[in-house]
């Protein structure tokens, strides 16, 4: 794309959580490389702001999960969406990209599409998991879906929405993972003196990924830490590395350890979830993007999740896929254990984790096959597909 062709091009872009912020920053960089002079306006986190976003709303203000939390925060979310509508109208944006955060972005995209603005969504709504009526709503909101997984585009056939499999940026980013031995030495030595107490140098390292949102930590921390204690009772050489997304999350985890689990041998590591997983032999992971990251790093895992009771009832009434963990969905089989809602107990988590250790070699082979399928230059593919949409709509010449 020449600079003259893209001069003055302004794209609305919205991400509402940390994982979307990382995806958005990569996409912005790829769009800038392919379309010099492009500008971005909208909502995002620190990575997107660093990539040049004219940020009107920080995504840290939008992050939420489940069905109940959005209802409780509805007035603020409605104000945020209206502000973005107004800012997009004043700026005269030429196209819109929602980055995940589907509940918020699809409503915004629907309004923009009605005004004739090309709309795209980077990360498909979970139409594979929900009943088919969601496709009709997606059609009213989107011209294009940039899908991370190969099983998604066939679901959009005859829907009126263009769906393009672009691969997953994480698969591209982790082709050269962090150095495992150095990380184990760093984390194990700092935590308990390394091999002297059966730590990371010679023993088993368990990555613990309890989530990033306060509500997730409230629901997940106690059973996760109970599970860790039970694993360590069976494997005294096991060191737990607990990933915290930021300092407030780290404080909550440290407080939970002191309050209810003082004997757990653990180190809380802030802002380095990839390094925590790369150092591990085994992982206990909250359902979500962390399961994909563990798979790409070849780490056997147990996947768990708890929602508030009403949200859980709504999900169970609408879910149509037999699995929730991405490795299982991608493989089409139960590669890793899934424990949900009342099944999330310390005893069940520990049992599942200990059963994974003998399967390590087999799981790593299967994980490598799935990773190869996803690595295809996702940000560049997504940028090219979106610019092609703009060209077909006459926005670019």
N, C-alpha and C positions, 0 to 999 in steps of 0.2 A: 504494500500500500504506500503510495507516495505521500509526502507531507502535504502537498497542495490538496490532494483528494480528501484528507482527513482534517484539514484546517478548521478549527472551531467545533469539532465533533465533541459533544458532551454526553456522557453516559451516566444514567442513574444506576447506583449499585448499593445493595443493602445486605449486610451480614449481621446476625444477631447473637452470635456466640463465638467462643474462642476457636473452635474448629473451622467455622465459616470464615472467620477473619484470616486464618492462614490460607484457606482456599482462595479467598478473594484477592489477597496480596499477590499470589502466584499468577492468577488470571490477569490482574491489572498489569503486571510486568510483561506478560506475554502479549497482551493487547497493545501496550506501548511499543514493544519491539516491532510488531507487525503493522502498527498504525501510528506513526510518529505524530505528535501534536494532540493526541486524544486527551480529554479531561474527564475526571470522575467526580461525581457529587453524590452524597448520600450518607449512609450509616456504616460504621465499621469500627474495628478495634485497633490496637497499636500497630499491627503489621500493615493493615491497609492504610492507616494514616501515614506511616513511614513510606509507603509506596506512592504517596501523592494524592490520597483522597482528600477532597474538600469535604470535611466531615461536619455534618450538621447535627448528628446524634451519635454519641458514643455507644457502641454495641454493648458495652458493659451495663448500660441502663436497661437493655432489652432482654437479657438472658433470663430464661425461665424453663420449666419443664412440666410435663404432665398436663392434665386438663384443668385442675383446680387453680394452680398458681396463675395462669393467664386470666382466669375469671377475677381473681382477687386484685389483679393489677390492670384490669381492663381500662379504667379511665386514663391512666398514664400511657398505655399502649395506643389507645385511640388518638390521644393528643400527638404522640410521636408520629403516627401514620399520617395524620392531617398535616403536620408540619412538613413532612417529606413531600406530600402531594403539592403543597403550596410552593415549596422550594423548587421542585421539579418543573412546575408550570412556569415560574418566573425565569428559570434558567433555560427553558425550551429544550429539554433533553431530547436526544435523537434516538435513544433506545434505553432499555432497562434490563438489568440482570439481578435477579434475586439469588443470593448465595445461601442455600439450605433455608432454615428458619421458615418453613413452608406456611405455617398458619398465618403468620404476619405478611409474608411476601406475596402469597397468592391473592389476597384481598387487594393489596396495593397494585399488583400486576393487572388484575381484572379492570380496575379503574383506568389504568394507563392504556391498556389495550383498547378500551372503548373510545379513547381519544385518538386512536390510530398509531400509537407508539409501539414499535416492535418490542416484544417481551420475551425474555429467556430466563430459565431457571437452571442454575448450576447446582446439581444434586437433585435427582428426581424425587418428587414426593413418593411416599412408600405405597404406590399403587399395587405392588406385588403382595402387600400384606393386608390391604383393606378391600372392602367390597367395591365392585366395579363402578358404582355411582360416582366415586371420587373422580374418575376420568372425565365425566361430563363437566365437573367443576373446573378441572385443570384446563380443559378445552376453552372455557370461557375466559380464563386468565392468561394463558400462555400461547405463544406462537411456537416456542421451541423449548425442549428439555435437553440439557447436557448431562448425560447419564454416566455415572461412575462405574456401573456394572453391566456386563454383557447380557444378562437376563432381562434387563429393563426395556430396551427399545422394542422388542416384540410385543410387549404389553400395550404399546401405543398404536399398533396397527389399526387403521380405521377410526382412530380417535380424533383426527383433524389436527393433532399436535405432532410436529416434527421432533423425533427423538434420535439423538446421536450418541453412540457409545464413544466416550473420549478416554476412558481409563481413569485411574485414581492417582492424584498427585503424590500420595504417600508412597505408592509403589515405585514411583520415579525417584522420590527423595531418599528412599532406603535401599537403593541398589548397592550403596557402599555404607553399611551400618557402622555405628560407632565401635571402636575397638573394645571388645568384650573384656579381655584380660586387664587392660588398664582401668576400666570402670570397676571391675570386681576388686581390684587392689585398692582403688580410691575409696569406694563405699565400704568395703569390708574392714579395711584398716582403720577408717575413721569411726566405724560403728563399734567394733569390739576387738580390735587388735589382730584382725586377719586370722591366720591359721592357728594362732595360739588358743583360740576358743572355738575352733571349727567353723570359722567365718567364711567370707567370700573366697578366700584363696583355695580352700580345700573342700568346703562343704556345699550345701545347697542354698541357692539364693532364690527367695520368693518375692516376686514383684507384686505389690498390692495397689490396685487402681480403684479407689472407692468413688470416684466421680469428682466433678469440679463445682457443682452448684451446692449452695448451703442445704437445700432440701434433700439432695442426694446423700450428702454426708450424714445428715440426721438419720436417714433410714438405713444406710449401709454400714456405717462405721462399726457399730457394736457387733453385729454378726460377723463382719469381716475379721475384726480383731480376735473374736472368739475362735474363729476358724484357724487363724494364724497360731494362736496359743496351742490348739490341739495338734496342728502339724508339728510344731516345735517340740511338743511332748513326745511325739513318735519319732521325730528326727531332730535330736539335740544339736546337730550340725547346721540347722537351718537359720539363716539370717533373713529377716524381712526388710525390704526397702519399700516404703510407702510413699507414693507420688502425691504431691500437693500442687495444685495449679498456681497458687500464689501464697503470700504470707498469711492472709486471714485464714485460708484453708489449712495451712500448716499449723496455725495456732489451735484450730479446732481439733485437728488430729492429735497433736501433742497433749491437749487437755483430755481427750478421750483415753489416751494411753495411761495418763496419770490417774484418772478417775476410776477406770474399771479394769485396766489390763496392765498393771505395773510390771508384771513378769515377762511380758512379750519383749523379745530381743529384736529391736527395730531401729531403723534410721528413717526419719522423715526427710525427703528430698524435694525441694521446691523448684518448680519450673523446669524440670528435666525428665519428663515422663518417658521420652524415647530412650534416654540413657538408662533409666531404671529398668525398662524392659530389655534393653540390649545386654544388661549385666546378668539377667535372670536365667535360671533353669526352668522356672515354673511361674505362672501368673494367676492371680485372682483378680478378675476384671469386671467392672460394671459394664453392662451391655451398652454398646455404642461404638464410637470410632476407635476406642482403645482395643477392642477385640481385633479390629483389622490391623492395627499397628503391631499387636502381639503376633498375629499370624505372619505378617510380612517379615518380622524379625525371627520367626521360627521358634516361638516360645509356646510350649503346651500350656493350656489354660483351662480354668473353670470360669464360666460366665454367669453372672447373677444380676438380678435387678428387682427392686421394690418400688412400686408406685403407691400413692395414697389410695385408700380402699375404693373410692368412687372412680378415680381414673383407671384403676385396675379392672373394675367391673366393665367400664366402657370399652377398654381395650379388648378384653376377653369376648365381649359381645360382637366385636367387629373384625377381629383378627382372623385371617384365613390362611396364613402360612404356618406350617408345623414348627418353624424355628424362629428365633429372634436374633441369634448370634450370626454375624456376617460370615464367619468361616463355614458354618453349617449351611447357610443359605447358598453361598457360592458353590459349595461342594455337592449340595443336594442330598446330604446325609448328616447324621449326628456325629461329626468329628470330635466335638468337645462337649462336655456336659453343660446343660443350661439349668439353672435353678432360679425360679421366679416366685415372688410374693412370699407366701407362708413356707415355701420350701427353702427359703434362704435362712438356714440355721448354721451355727458354727460347726455342729457335728456333720451335717451334710456337705458343707464346703470342704472341710478337712478330708472327709472320705473321698470326695471327688478329686481333690488335689493329689493325694497320695496315690490314687489309682492311675493318674496321668504319667507319673514318672517312668514306669516300665515301657510306656508307649512313645517315648520321646523321639527315637529315630524314625519310626513310621510316620508320626505326625509331622516332623520336619520335612520329610519328603513330600507329603501331600500339600503342606503349606507352600513349599517352593513352587509346585506346579500351579497353584492358584495365584501366587504372586506374579509369576511370569505372564499370566493371562491379563493382569491389570496394568502392567507397566508399558505405556505407549506414548509418553509425552503428553500427559493429560491437559496441562495448562495451555500448551501450544495448540493442541487439537481443539480445545474449547474456544480459544480465541479465534482460530480460523473459522470454526462453524458459526460463531456469533457474527463475525464480520461478513461472512457469506450471507447470513440472514439480512443484515443491513443493506448489502448490495442488492439482493433480490427485491427488497422493499423500496429501492431507489434512494436510500439515505446516503449511500456511497456510490461514487461513479468512477 
